[in-house]
Amino acid sequence: LSDAMHILGTKERVTLLAVGDDISPDHGQDVLRLLALHGIEADIATTPVGPGGIGRTILQACDRLGAGLLIMGAYEHSKFSEDLLGGVTRDILENADLPLLMSH
C-alpha cells in the first residue's frame, strides 16, 4: 500500500476489493482509516470467489467497477506449488486488460 500512496492520492475514486465468501463487516476498515489520514477517500467492495478463481474474480470486479488501474500485492510461491495450484499473481499478469501496479 505504501508503494501506491502517491498514485492513490491522484485518483478521484479508490475502491478496496475484498474477495471471499466469509468477509467480516469490519474487513478493511484499518486501510480506510489509513487512506483517510492521507486525504484519500475510499470505499470497500466485496465479492465472493467466482468461477475461474480469485484472479478471474478480481479482474471481473475491476471491469464491473470501471477500474482504470489495479494495485495489488504480488506474492511468489515455490515453482512446484505455482505449477500445481496456479497463482493469483500469475493469473492477473496473464489476463489483465488494465494497467497494473504490483508490489512485493
N, CA, C and O atoms as a DFTB+ gen file, in Angstrom:
416 C
 N C O
     1  1       0.835      -1.197       0.000
     2  2       0.000       0.000       0.000
     3  2       0.870       1.247       0.000
     4  3       0.566       2.225      -0.684
     5  1       1.942       1.210       0.762
     6  2       2.785       2.405       0.828
     7  2       3.409       2.729      -0.529
     8  3       3.632       3.899      -0.837
     9  1       3.692       1.716      -1.342
    10  2       4.249       1.966      -2.667
    11  2       3.268       2.680      -3.588
    12  3       3.676       3.274      -4.586
    13  1       1.999       2.630      -3.269
    14  2       0.970       3.191      -4.148
    15  2       0.377       4.504      -3.650
    16  3      -0.450       5.098      -4.341
    17  1       0.773       4.967      -2.479
    18  2       0.138       6.148      -1.895
    19  2       0.215       7.366      -2.808
    20  3      -0.756       8.116      -2.913
    21  1       1.347       7.576      -3.469
    22  2       1.475       8.746      -4.341
    23  2       0.527       8.663      -5.541
    24  3       0.114       9.695      -6.070
    25  1       0.186       7.475      -5.965
    26  2      -0.764       7.305      -7.072
    27  2      -2.193       7.423      -6.554
    28  3      -3.028       8.079      -7.176
    29  1      -2.475       6.792      -5.422
    30  2      -3.837       6.808      -4.883
    31  2      -4.312       8.229      -4.605
    32  3      -5.495       8.529      -4.766
    33  1      -3.410       9.097      -4.193
    34  2      -3.773      10.474      -3.897
    35  2      -4.201      11.272      -5.109
    36  3      -4.772      12.353      -4.963
    37  1      -3.939      10.764      -6.303
    38  2      -4.325      11.472      -7.524
    39  2      -5.658      10.994      -8.086
    40  3      -6.166      11.564      -9.051
    41  1      -6.221       9.961      -7.494
    42  2      -7.442       9.359      -8.039
    43  2      -8.686       9.952      -7.396
    44  3      -8.709      10.235      -6.198
    45  1      -9.718      10.135      -8.208
    46  2     -10.958      10.660      -7.639
    47  2     -11.786       9.580      -6.973
    48  3     -12.672       9.877      -6.171
    49  1     -11.505       8.331      -7.299
    50  2     -12.222       7.221      -6.663
    51  2     -11.256       6.075      -6.409
    52  3     -10.523       5.655      -7.304
    53  1     -11.262       5.574      -5.175
    54  2     -10.447       4.440      -4.788
    55  2     -11.372       3.408      -4.152
    56  3     -12.138       3.725      -3.241
    57  1     -11.294       2.188      -4.632
    58  2     -12.111       1.104      -4.091
    59  2     -11.190      -0.021      -3.642
    60  3     -10.353      -0.497      -4.409
    61  1     -11.353      -0.439      -2.400
    62  2     -10.660      -1.617      -1.897
    63  2     -11.533      -2.810      -2.226
    64  3     -12.745      -2.763      -2.015
    65  1     -10.955      -3.857      -2.728
    66  2     -11.716      -5.049      -3.091
    67  2     -11.360      -6.187      -2.161
    68  3     -10.187      -6.523      -1.995
    69  1     -12.373      -6.781      -1.556
    70  2     -12.206      -7.972      -0.725
    71  2     -12.895      -9.126      -1.439
    72  3     -14.077      -9.043      -1.772
    73  1     -12.156     -10.193      -1.668
    74  2     -12.691     -11.364      -2.367
    75  2     -12.746     -12.529      -1.388
    76  3     -11.739     -12.885      -0.776
    77  1     -13.904     -13.107      -1.249
    78  2     -14.047     -14.260      -0.367
    79  2     -15.499     -14.504      -0.040
    80  3     -16.376     -13.711      -0.382
    81  1     -15.735     -15.604       0.622
    82  2     -17.101     -15.988       0.938
    83  2     -17.513     -15.637       2.362
    84  3     -18.698     -15.684       2.693
    85  1     -16.557     -15.289       3.200
    86  2     -16.863     -15.064       4.612
    87  2     -16.138     -13.808       5.104
    88  3     -15.298     -13.888       6.001
    89  1     -16.455     -12.668       4.530
    90  2     -15.767     -11.418       4.845
    91  2     -16.502     -10.711       5.976
    92  3     -17.708     -10.479       5.896
    93  1     -15.772     -10.371       7.022
    94  2     -16.400      -9.715       8.168
    95  2     -16.761      -8.273       7.810
    96  3     -16.126      -7.672       6.944
    97  1     -17.773      -7.720       8.470
    98  2     -18.227      -6.361       8.163
    99  2     -17.154      -5.296       8.409
   100  3     -17.195      -4.239       7.778
   101  1     -16.203      -5.543       9.301
   102  2     -15.174      -4.541       9.583
   103  2     -13.892      -4.767       8.774
   104  3     -12.887      -4.094       9.002
   105  1     -13.929      -5.708       7.836
   106  2     -12.764      -6.003       6.999
   107  2     -12.347      -4.752       6.219
   108  3     -13.173      -4.133       5.547
   109  1     -11.093      -4.392       6.308
   110  2     -10.562      -3.269       5.541
   111  2     -10.723      -1.908       6.185
   112  3     -10.256      -0.907       5.642
   113  1     -11.379      -1.854       7.337
   114  2     -11.603      -0.557       7.973
   115  2     -10.290       0.114       8.367
   116  3     -10.191       1.340       8.324
   117  1      -9.290      -0.660       8.747
   118  2      -7.994      -0.088       9.092
   119  2      -7.335       0.559       7.876
   120  3      -6.678       1.593       8.003
   121  1      -7.507      -0.039       6.708
   122  2      -6.950       0.535       5.486
   123  2      -7.706       1.810       5.122
   124  3      -7.097       2.797       4.711
   125  1      -9.018       1.792       5.271
   126  2      -9.799       3.009       5.006
   127  2      -9.344       4.153       5.903
   128  3      -9.217       5.288       5.444
   129  1      -9.097       3.861       7.184
   130  2      -8.627       4.895       8.117
   131  2      -7.252       5.423       7.701
   132  3      -7.008       6.629       7.746
   133  1      -6.362       4.527       7.299
   134  2      -5.041       4.948       6.855
   135  2      -5.143       5.855       5.630
   136  3      -4.502       6.905       5.574
   137  1      -5.941       5.450       4.663
   138  2      -6.118       6.274       3.468
   139  2      -6.710       7.624       3.830
   140  3      -6.276       8.648       3.303
   141  1      -7.689       7.643       4.715
   142  2      -8.315       8.904       5.137
   143  2      -7.289       9.822       5.796
   144  3      -7.338      11.036       5.596
   145  1      -6.371       9.273       6.569
   146  2      -5.317      10.093       7.177
   147  2      -4.462      10.793       6.126
   148  3      -3.877      11.843       6.392
   149  1      -4.391      10.214       4.944
   150  2      -3.638      10.798       3.837
   151  2      -4.532      11.581       2.882
   152  3      -4.099      11.969       1.797
   153  1      -5.780      11.813       3.287
   154  2      -6.703      12.594       2.465
   155  2      -7.274      11.847       1.279
   156  3      -7.734      12.467       0.320
   157  1      -7.252      10.535       1.329
   158  2      -7.747       9.715       0.219
   159  2      -9.065       9.087       0.627
   160  3      -9.123       8.292       1.565
   161  1     -10.116       9.447      -0.079
   162  2     -11.420       8.844       0.193
   163  2     -11.511       7.518      -0.548
   164  3     -11.133       7.415      -1.715
   165  1     -12.012       6.517       0.139
   166  2     -12.102       5.184      -0.462
   167  2     -13.329       4.466       0.079
   168  3     -13.874       4.826       1.123
   169  1     -13.743       3.456      -0.646
   170  2     -14.812       2.586      -0.167
   171  2     -14.377       1.141      -0.370
   172  3     -13.334       0.864      -0.963
   173  1     -15.192       0.238       0.130
   174  2     -14.880      -1.190       0.036
   175  2     -15.961      -1.892      -0.778
   176  3     -17.156      -1.672      -0.576
   177  1     -15.521      -2.734      -1.692
   178  2     -16.425      -3.618      -2.427
   179  2     -16.058      -5.043      -2.050
   180  3     -14.879      -5.377      -1.936
   181  1     -17.051      -5.869      -1.859
   182  2     -16.802      -7.281      -1.558
   183  2     -17.465      -8.139      -2.620
   184  3     -18.498      -7.780      -3.184
   185  1     -16.854      -9.266      -2.875
   186  2     -17.412     -10.196      -3.850
   187  2     -16.982     -11.608      -3.486
   188  3     -15.855     -11.816      -3.037
   189  1     -17.862     -12.576      -3.674
   190  2     -17.449     -13.966      -3.447
   191  2     -16.546     -14.437      -4.582
   192  3     -16.541     -13.855      -5.667
   193  1     -15.796     -15.477      -4.325
   194  2     -14.946     -16.066      -5.365
   195  2     -15.857     -16.662      -6.426
   196  3     -16.746     -17.459      -6.125
   197  1     -15.628     -16.272      -7.649
   198  2     -16.453     -16.762      -8.748
   199  2     -15.758     -17.868      -9.517
   200  3     -14.648     -18.273      -9.173
   201  1     -16.417     -18.356     -10.564
   202  2     -15.805     -19.384     -11.410
   203  2     -14.501     -18.856     -12.009
   204  3     -14.429     -17.699     -12.422
   205  1     -13.506     -19.678     -12.054
   206  2     -12.222     -19.250     -12.593
   207  2     -11.243     -18.825     -11.517
   208  3     -10.084     -18.536     -11.818
   209  1     -11.685     -18.782     -10.267
   210  2     -10.781     -18.491      -9.165
   211  2     -10.679     -17.020      -8.798
   212  3     -11.386     -16.168      -9.337
   213  1      -9.787     -16.753      -7.874
   214  2      -9.652     -15.409      -7.313
   215  2      -9.141     -14.410      -8.348
   216  3      -9.655     -13.294      -8.433
   217  1      -8.144     -14.794      -9.131
   218  2      -7.610     -13.879     -10.139
   219  2      -8.678     -13.413     -11.104
   220  3      -8.805     -12.217     -11.368
   221  1      -9.438     -14.342     -11.627
   222  2     -10.521     -14.005     -12.569
   223  2     -11.572     -13.149     -11.867
   224  3     -12.098     -12.208     -12.461
   225  1     -11.881     -13.463     -10.615
   226  2     -12.861     -12.695      -9.855
   227  2     -12.400     -11.250      -9.688
   228  3     -13.198     -10.324      -9.836
   229  1     -11.121     -11.051      -9.382
   230  2     -10.578      -9.695      -9.245
   231  2     -10.710      -8.930     -10.554
   232  3     -11.157      -7.783     -10.559
   233  1     -10.330      -9.549     -11.654
   234  2     -10.399      -8.868     -12.944
   235  2     -11.841      -8.563     -13.353
   236  3     -12.113      -7.509     -13.928
   237  1     -12.751      -9.466     -13.064
   238  2     -14.162      -9.201     -13.370
   239  2     -14.693      -8.054     -12.514
   240  3     -15.476      -7.235     -12.995
   241  1     -14.274      -7.988     -11.247
   242  2     -14.691      -6.889     -10.374
   243  2     -14.126      -5.565     -10.886
   244  3     -14.820      -4.548     -10.866
   245  1     -12.884      -5.570     -11.339
   246  2     -12.292      -4.353     -11.907
   247  2     -13.106      -3.870     -13.099
   248  3     -13.366      -2.675     -13.242
   249  1     -13.498      -4.794     -13.941
   250  2     -14.311      -4.450     -15.104
   251  2     -15.662      -3.892     -14.670
   252  3     -16.105      -2.863     -15.182
   253  1     -16.312      -4.561     -13.737
   254  2     -17.626      -4.145     -13.240
   255  2     -17.561      -2.767     -12.582
   256  3     -18.486      -1.968     -12.729
   257  1     -16.477      -2.483     -11.860
   258  2     -16.324      -1.208     -11.163
   259  2     -15.788      -0.102     -12.060
   260  3     -15.749       1.060     -11.655
   261  1     -15.379      -0.448     -13.262
   262  2     -14.819       0.546     -14.170
   263  2     -13.433       1.006     -13.764
   264  3     -13.070       2.161     -13.988
   265  1     -12.659       0.115     -13.171
   266  2     -11.322       0.463     -12.683
   267  2     -10.400       0.812     -13.848
   268  3     -10.432       0.178     -14.903
   269  1      -9.585       1.829     -13.627
   270  2      -8.591       2.216     -14.615
   271  2      -7.207       1.731     -14.255
   272  3      -6.281       1.838     -15.059
   273  1      -7.053       1.191     -13.039
   274  2      -5.767       0.724     -12.543
   275  2      -6.022      -0.294     -11.444
   276  3      -6.915      -0.109     -10.617
   277  1      -5.253      -1.351     -11.430
   278  2      -5.315      -2.347     -10.362
   279  2      -3.999      -2.305      -9.607
   280  3      -2.928      -2.484     -10.187
   281  1      -4.096      -2.067      -8.309
   282  2      -2.926      -2.059      -7.436
   283  2      -3.086      -3.238      -6.490
   284  3      -4.116      -3.382      -5.832
   285  1      -2.057      -4.083      -6.425
   286  2      -2.157      -5.259      -5.563
   287  2      -0.775      -5.738      -5.164
   288  3       0.223      -5.412      -5.806
   289  1      -0.736      -6.502      -4.113
   290  2       0.493      -7.160      -3.723
   291  2       0.750      -8.339      -4.639
   292  3      -0.187      -8.978      -5.119
   293  1       1.998      -8.622      -4.877
   294  2       2.379      -9.772      -5.693
   295  2       3.142     -10.739      -4.803
   296  3       4.068     -10.349      -4.092
   297  1       2.751     -11.977      -4.849
   298  2       3.369     -12.979      -3.993
   299  2       3.950     -14.082      -4.843
   300  3       3.394     -14.456      -5.876
   301  1       5.064     -14.591      -4.396
   302  2       5.725     -15.673      -5.115
   303  2       5.756     -16.899      -4.222
   304  3       6.092     -16.824      -3.040
   305  1       5.402     -18.011      -4.805
   306  2       5.463     -19.288      -4.098
   307  2       6.480     -20.163      -4.824
   308  3       7.016     -19.770      -5.861
   309  1       6.734     -21.311      -4.295
   310  2       7.676     -22.206      -4.965
   311  2       7.153     -22.565      -6.354
   312  3       5.945     -22.574      -6.595
   313  1       8.072     -22.856      -7.250
   314  2       7.680     -23.231      -8.610
   315  2       6.739     -24.425      -8.592
   316  3       5.788     -24.475      -9.371
   317  1       6.993     -25.384      -7.715
   318  2       6.138     -26.568      -7.624
   319  2       4.705     -26.175      -7.271
   320  3       3.769     -26.621      -7.934
   321  1       4.517     -25.352      -6.243
   322  2       3.146     -25.009      -5.847
   323  2       2.478     -24.136      -6.900
   324  3       1.275     -24.265      -7.128
   325  1       3.241     -23.239      -7.555
   326  2       2.673     -22.437      -8.637
   327  2       2.199     -23.334      -9.784
   328  3       1.099     -23.154     -10.307
   329  1       3.041     -24.306     -10.169
   330  2       2.677     -25.209     -11.260
   331  2       1.483     -26.081     -10.898
   332  3       0.619     -26.342     -11.735
   333  1       1.440     -26.527      -9.658
   334  2       0.380     -27.416      -9.211
   335  2      -0.924     -26.661      -8.973
   336  3      -1.984     -27.092      -9.427
   337  1      -0.850     -25.554      -8.273
   338  2      -2.053     -24.847      -7.839
   339  2      -2.362     -23.593      -8.633
   340  3      -3.476     -23.075      -8.553
   341  1      -1.406     -23.096      -9.395
   342  2      -1.602     -21.812     -10.055
   343  2      -1.337     -20.706      -9.054
   344  3      -0.854     -20.963      -7.951
   345  1      -1.644     -19.501      -9.424
   346  2      -1.425     -18.401      -8.514
   347  2      -2.181     -17.174      -8.973
   348  3      -2.315     -16.919     -10.170
   349  1      -2.672     -16.418      -8.010
   350  2      -3.428     -15.209      -8.325
   351  2      -2.547     -14.228      -9.082
   352  3      -2.978     -13.656     -10.084
   353  1      -1.320     -14.026      -8.618
   354  2      -0.418     -13.091      -9.283
   355  2      -0.233     -13.470     -10.745
   356  3      -0.335     -12.624     -11.633
   357  1       0.037     -14.733     -10.985
   358  2       0.233     -15.191     -12.364
   359  2      -1.041     -15.019     -13.186
   360  3      -0.983     -14.573     -14.332
   361  1      -2.187     -15.369     -12.613
   362  2      -3.458     -15.220     -13.330
   363  2      -3.704     -13.768     -13.732
   364  3      -4.129     -13.485     -14.852
   365  1      -3.434     -12.860     -12.807
   366  2      -3.637     -11.439     -13.095
   367  2      -2.684     -10.987     -14.200
   368  3      -3.106     -10.334     -15.154
   369  1      -1.409     -11.328     -14.077
   370  2      -0.438     -10.916     -15.090
   371  2      -0.781     -11.448     -16.475
   372  3      -0.594     -10.752     -17.473
   373  1      -1.279     -12.669     -16.540
   374  2      -1.586     -13.283     -17.832
   375  2      -2.882     -12.778     -18.448
   376  3      -3.046     -12.839     -19.666
   377  1      -3.809     -12.277     -17.626
   378  2      -5.143     -11.980     -18.142
   379  2      -5.610     -10.538     -17.996
   380  3      -6.687     -10.195     -18.483
   381  1      -4.840      -9.695     -17.345
   382  2      -5.286      -8.321     -17.093
   383  2      -5.355      -7.523     -18.390
   384  3      -4.485      -7.633     -19.254
   385  1      -6.403      -6.722     -18.507
   386  2      -6.518      -5.814     -19.635
   387  2      -6.591      -4.357     -19.155
   388  3      -7.155      -3.491     -19.824
   389  1      -6.007      -4.116     -17.979
   390  2      -5.900      -2.773     -17.440
   391  2      -4.516      -2.630     -16.848
   392  3      -3.862      -3.632     -16.557
   393  1      -4.056      -1.401     -16.662
   394  2      -2.724      -1.207     -16.071
   395  2      -2.653      -1.789     -14.657
   396  3      -3.636      -1.776     -13.916
   397  1      -1.477      -2.296     -14.303
   398  2      -1.245      -2.929     -13.004
   399  2      -0.083      -2.261     -12.291
   400  3       0.891      -1.838     -12.914
   401  1      -0.203      -2.175     -10.969
   402  2       0.940      -1.876     -10.122
   403  2       0.980      -3.003      -9.097
   404  3       0.084      -3.142      -8.264
   405  1       2.035      -3.800      -9.179
   406  2       2.207      -4.898      -8.230
   407  2       3.455      -4.617      -7.420
   408  3       4.477      -4.171      -7.943
   409  1       3.346      -4.888      -6.136
   410  2       4.474      -4.667      -5.241
   411  2       4.667      -5.909      -4.391
   412  3       3.699      -6.510      -3.925
   413  1       5.902      -6.286      -4.195
   414  2       6.223      -7.487      -3.415
   415  2       7.126      -7.111      -2.264
   416  3       7.517      -7.974      -1.479
